[in-house]
Amino acid sequence: MNKTEDSKQSLKLFIVLSRAFKALNEEINKNIQENGLNPTEFAVLELLYHKGDQPLQQIGGKILLASGSITYVVDKLEQKGYLKRNACPKDRRVTYAHITENGTKLIDDIFPNHENRINELMSALSHDEKEETIQMLKKLGLSIKDLSY
């Protein structure tokens, strides 16, 4: 394959990946919003639910959100009674987000449906195709880190 054909194929792959992500994301976001959360709020609660208390300063990196937006999201979740802030006893500069009993109940109620919906949306691929796609996308993502200037 010559360079022009390879370049066109790369552009096509980018468009296909982007459209697939957009379609998946829109469907999942509808499901999340039906439960009174926006996708970022859900991501924060899901992180705390599955990984436990997290320093506020690290949440953004874990859910791919700009750190400046975390304070706003945490404020909203705190107002809704789904999480609370806890000061670190060893370092006053660090504050942890902690999921409350109400937040845990909410995720207990909605996560199984969320997981099932994702599985439904991915059902066009076989188990082996999913595994192969996971490996290929990991390879792509890691190679991009190596190319960063």
Buried (B, 14 or more C-beta within 10 A) or exposed (E): EEEEEEEEEEEEEEEEEEEEEEEEEEEBBEBBEEBEBEBBBBBBBBBBBEEEEBBBEBBBEEBEBEEEEBEEBBEBBBEBEBBBEEEEEEEEEBBBBBBBEEBBEBBEEBBEEBEEBBEEBEEEEEEEEEEEEEEEEEEEEEEEEEEEE
